[in-house]
Amino acid sequence: MFAVLTGAPHVGKSTLIKMLSQMGHSVMSEVAEEVINEGVHKPWLGDAEQLAFQAEVANRQKENEVRLDTARGIAYLDRGLVDAIAYRLVYGRSLTDLHFDMSARHYAVAFVLEPLDGWEDNGVRYEDPEFSRAITPVIKRVYESFGVPVVTVPTMSKVERLRLIGTYLRDLVADHVRAFEDASSYAQAARAALAA
């Protein structure tokens, strides 16, 4: 099961991913930041460069998701594939086949982190606080359009954010277990009825 931590730049996604990793959870760091750090693609230089950047990010994201260990349960992702669609929409750029081929059906939930009060420039991202306010609702709508449940994570301490995420996932897993038990009970009743 994949749980996506998403939202605007500089909202604490990577910090929470690091904390989850230190706690022993399976995690995937943000692929876009990795690609930007390599310096090959510069998405801020126009449409063609943004598309090349997004194609590289999408390919790596898919590869990394396949390799990620979900055998122990939940794996946490720093952004999901469809974040690219929100970026295209906010920049007023058209969607391409790359975007139409994207899927989010394998994501159990998207936790959208609300922007923080302060702004810290990490030297990698090129967006600003105004961009953060603009993209946050678009990210929510994109995930919802793919049928992924969206949980808004408000501005609060890191520990409180992790507690909120953990509580939601505990309840989600409990619901899945109950559904499985209900299905098992139904199957047993059906077998008994057929045997009678």
Secondary structure as the mmCIF struct_conf table of DSSP 4:
data_model
#
loop_
_struct_conf.conf_type_id
_struct_conf.id
_struct_conf.beg_label_comp_id
_struct_conf.beg_label_asym_id
_struct_conf.beg_label_seq_id
_struct_conf.end_label_comp_id
_struct_conf.end_label_asym_id
_struct_conf.end_label_seq_id
STRN STRN1 PHE A 2 GLY A 7
BEND BEND1 ALA A 8 ALA A 8
TURN_TY1_P TURN_TY1_P1 PRO A 9 HIS A 10
BEND BEND2 VAL A 11 GLY A 12
HELX_RH_AL_P HELX_RH_AL_P1 LYS A 13 GLN A 22
TURN_TY1_P TURN_TY1_P2 MET A 23 GLY A 24
STRN STRN2 SER A 26 MET A 28
HELX_RH_AL_P HELX_RH_AL_P2 VAL A 31 GLU A 38
TURN_TY1_P TURN_TY1_P3 GLY A 39 GLY A 39
BEND BEND3 VAL A 40 VAL A 40
HELX_RH_3T_P HELX_RH_3T_P1 PRO A 43 LEU A 45
HELX_RH_AL_P HELX_RH_AL_P3 ASP A 47 ARG A 67
BEND BEND4 LEU A 68 LEU A 68
TURN_TY1_P TURN_TY1_P4 ALA A 71 ARG A 72
BEND BEND5 GLY A 73 GLY A 73
STRN STRN3 ALA A 75 ASP A 78
BEND BEND6 ARG A 79 ARG A 79
TURN_TY1_P TURN_TY1_P5 LEU A 81 VAL A 82
HELX_RH_AL_P HELX_RH_AL_P4 ASP A 83 VAL A 90
TURN_TY1_P TURN_TY1_P6 TYR A 91 GLY A 92
HELX_LH_PP_P HELX_LH_PP_P1 ARG A 93 LEU A 95
HELX_RH_AL_P HELX_RH_AL_P5 ASP A 97 PHE A 100
TURN_TY1_P TURN_TY1_P7 ASP A 101 ASP A 101
TURN_TY1_P TURN_TY1_P8 ARG A 105 HIS A 106
STRN STRN4 TYR A 107 LEU A 113
HELX_LH_PP_P HELX_LH_PP_P2 GLU A 114 LEU A 116
BEND BEND7 ASP A 117 GLY A 118
BEND BEND8 GLY A 123 VAL A 124
HELX_RH_AL_P HELX_RH_AL_P6 PRO A 129 SER A 145
TURN_TY1_P TURN_TY1_P9 PHE A 146 GLY A 147
STRN STRN5 VAL A 150 VAL A 153
BEND BEND9 THR A 155 THR A 155
HELX_RH_AL_P HELX_RH_AL_P7 LYS A 158 ALA A 195
#
